[in-house]
Amino acid sequence: MSVNHMLEVKYNAMLAKAENQRHPNLENLRVCFEVLALAAAINRDCAFRLGKYELSEGKFVLLFLLREQPNGLSPHDLAEQAGVSRATITGLLDGLEQSGFLARYANTEDRRKLIVRLTKQGWTVAQTLFNEHTQWISTLLSDFSSDERQILSKLLRKIWFKTDSVRSSQV
């Protein structure tokens, strides 16, 4: 498959315009668009795989976090660990509870607070998905040597630290 077939139509259109204008950094644009196309493809694959279980990535993250917590976590702790807002966590927990994957319990020490725990069904799905997901992710890089993975990681970090969002968070 050629690089142009790998890219979304919008990126090919932008590259064609840049090429017509003899943009001096055309190759940099092309590589950046390739990274974006790869990330989008991985996200689509991930959504499809989780969709079989009627899960979003956000719900999967919560199952993963709760999988190792037999005593459960508070919604606040879950939101903090998942990096989502309190409003978002409520919606995610509602969906997982409706699917029978978790239950909410009153905290024995403070009945005003809740503890969230996986149900048996939730734990089974979390374990199955964790195994499937990590195996699938492993296959994405299975043709790389250890040295190639280290080089790729180093190169991605070089790009990462040039992004505005990372630079602004370091101020």
Helices and strands as residue ranges (DSSP letters): H 3-6, H 9-20, H 26-51, H 57-67, H 75-82, H 86-98, E 102-106, E 114-118, H 120-140, H 146-160, H 164-169
